[in-house]
Amino acid sequence: MLNTAPVFRFLTTTAPPSWFMNSIAFWGWVMLGVMCIGGFFMFRKFLKVLPKADGKSKLDWQNYWVERSRPLWNDESKAFLNELVQPVPGPFRDIAKHSIAAEIGKIAVESGAHEVNRDHCIKGYIVATPRRDYKFLMSFLQKKGIDYAPYQHLLNK
C-alpha cells in the first residue's frame, strides 16, 4: 500500500509558494484584460445593430447599398477594392471590405452610374475609412500613378 500521508500533510500545513500565487494573480489580470478588450468590440458591434431614427441599423443600410449596387460591380472595380483593403489585418478584412463596398455602392447608385468605376472606389474608400488610413491611400495612389488632387477636398474634411 502506498503511503500518501506526507503529500496531504504538505498541502494542508503550508501555504503555496509566493511565485505560484503571483502567477495566478498575473494570469487573472491577463484574462480580465482580454475579456475587456473582447467586450469592447462586442459592444461596438451591438451599437451597429441598434436601429437609428429611420428604423434601420447601420448594418441594415450597409446590406441595402451592397445589394442595390451588386449589378454595377465589374471585375476591375472588385480587384481595385481588394487592393485597397489589402493592408487591413486578415480577420477584419471581410468586414472592412463590406462597409467600404457599401459606401462605394451608395455613391455609385446616387450618382446614377451604370457601373462602379475607380473614381467611385476612391471616393467611397475616403468616406468609409478613418482619417488615419488616408496616408496609405495616398501612397497607394502614387504607386499606381493615379492623381489624388480631385479628391483633396474629401481628404481635408
C-alpha positions as MATLAB code, in Angstrom:
seq = 'MLNTAPVFRFLTTTAPPSWFMNSIAFWGWVMLGVMCIGGFFMFRKFLKVLPKADGKSKLDWQNYWVERSRPLWNDESKAFLNELVQPVPGPFRDIAKHSIAAEIGKIAVESGAHEVNRDHCIKGYIVATPRRDYKFLMSFLQKKGIDYAPYQHLLNK';
ca = [
       0.000    0.000    0.000;
       1.205    3.489   -0.857;
       1.820    5.973    1.894;
       0.192    9.286    0.824;
       0.182   10.954    4.238;
       3.283   13.143    3.597;
       1.742   14.558    0.412;
      -1.528   15.504    2.087;
       0.297   16.897    5.130;
       2.302   19.212    2.836;
      -0.839   20.501    1.116;
      -2.693   21.185    4.341;
       0.048   22.570    6.546;
       1.916   25.061    4.327;
       0.818   27.945    2.146;
       1.520   27.756   -1.592;
       4.772   29.394   -2.652;
       4.573   33.135   -3.382;
       5.681   32.685   -7.021;
       2.679   30.417   -7.560;
       0.254   32.934   -6.084;
       1.846   35.736   -8.109;
       1.467   33.757  -11.334;
      -2.205   33.081  -10.542;
      -2.755   36.811   -9.937;
      -0.873   37.734  -13.129;
      -2.922   35.384  -15.319;
      -6.094   36.578  -13.627;
      -5.292   40.149  -14.713;
      -4.381   38.992  -18.216;
      -7.705   37.168  -18.567;
      -9.605   40.180  -17.257;
      -7.833   42.422  -19.797;
      -8.583   40.083  -22.692;
     -12.238   39.869  -21.676;
     -12.461   43.686  -21.506;
     -10.982   44.041  -24.994;
     -13.377   41.432  -26.385;
     -16.295   43.121  -24.627;
     -15.343   46.460  -26.187;
     -15.514   45.017  -29.711;
     -18.758   43.178  -28.958;
     -20.276   46.421  -27.662;
     -19.246   48.257  -30.842;
     -20.923   45.543  -32.916;
     -24.029   45.840  -30.714;
     -24.182   49.596  -31.356;
     -24.114   48.993  -35.129;
     -27.156   46.717  -34.852;
     -29.290   49.229  -32.936;
     -31.894   50.914  -35.134;
     -31.474   54.584  -35.956;
     -34.245   57.185  -36.196;
     -35.345   55.806  -39.580;
     -35.843   52.311  -38.143;
     -32.845   50.710  -39.851;
     -29.474   49.995  -38.297;
     -26.096   50.835  -39.780;
     -25.672   47.185  -40.816;
     -29.102   47.198  -42.483;
     -28.094   50.214  -44.579;
     -24.769   48.607  -45.483;
     -26.538   45.461  -46.677;
     -29.052   47.574  -48.598;
     -26.384   49.508  -50.510;
     -24.312   46.404  -51.226;
     -27.337   44.553  -52.645;
     -28.578   47.579  -54.576;
     -25.196   48.141  -56.225;
     -24.290   44.472  -56.816;
     -25.104   44.582  -60.583;
     -22.922   47.672  -61.008;
     -19.691   45.969  -59.932;
     -17.311   44.666  -62.587;
     -14.140   42.594  -62.237;
     -11.859   45.622  -62.454;
     -13.617   47.506  -59.626;
     -13.701   44.359  -57.439;
      -9.967   43.875  -57.957;
      -9.320   47.533  -57.128;
     -11.355   47.213  -53.915;
      -9.368   44.106  -52.958;
      -6.141   46.057  -53.433;
      -7.467   48.910  -51.299;
      -8.303   46.671  -48.340;
      -5.042   44.709  -48.523;
      -3.394   46.421  -45.502;
      -6.356   45.551  -43.235;
      -5.498   42.571  -40.989;
      -6.943   39.303  -42.267;
      -9.598   38.682  -39.582;
     -11.103   42.145  -40.161;
     -10.672   42.365  -43.933;
     -14.096   40.983  -44.924;
     -15.917   43.342  -42.560;
     -13.895   46.324  -43.790;
     -14.473   45.338  -47.415;
     -18.221   45.074  -46.830;
     -18.518   48.501  -45.192;
     -16.324   50.162  -47.837;
     -18.225   48.409  -50.650;
     -21.489   49.689  -49.147;
     -20.235   53.271  -49.252;
     -18.885   52.840  -52.789;
     -22.207   51.364  -53.881;
     -24.121   54.220  -52.290;
     -22.003   56.788  -54.131;
     -22.365   54.930  -57.447;
     -26.139   54.478  -57.147;
     -26.768   58.069  -56.049;
     -24.678   59.405  -58.917;
     -26.726   57.364  -61.410;
     -23.732   55.456  -62.766;
     -24.128   52.357  -64.909;
     -21.120   50.674  -63.288;
     -18.747   51.189  -60.387;
     -15.504   52.746  -61.581;
     -12.203   53.668  -59.979;
     -13.452   57.159  -59.104;
     -16.346   55.720  -57.081;
     -13.961   53.327  -55.310;
     -11.594   56.097  -54.254;
     -14.403   58.383  -53.068;
     -16.090   55.546  -51.195;
     -12.832   54.490  -49.558;
     -12.187   58.036  -48.349;
     -15.708   58.423  -46.939;
     -15.818   54.956  -45.323;
     -12.405   54.903  -43.665;
     -10.992   56.890  -40.766;
      -8.586   59.731  -41.354;
      -5.560   57.678  -40.233;
      -5.925   55.459  -43.340;
      -5.577   58.342  -45.791;
      -1.776   58.157  -45.665;
      -1.900   54.598  -47.031;
      -4.385   55.634  -49.714;
      -2.227   58.496  -50.944;
       0.902   56.313  -51.127;
      -1.102   53.561  -52.869;
      -2.453   56.008  -55.452;
       1.038   57.417  -56.058;
       2.379   53.891  -56.679;
      -0.434   53.274  -59.170;
       0.184   56.629  -60.876;
      -3.275   57.967  -60.026;
      -3.624   61.672  -59.293;
      -5.435   62.225  -55.982;
      -5.789   66.006  -56.387;
      -9.501   65.743  -57.378;
     -10.168   64.060  -54.015;
      -8.257   66.586  -51.904;
     -11.485   68.216  -50.679;
     -12.597   64.836  -49.265;
      -9.207   64.176  -47.668;
      -9.228   67.543  -45.874;
     -12.622   67.110  -44.191;
];
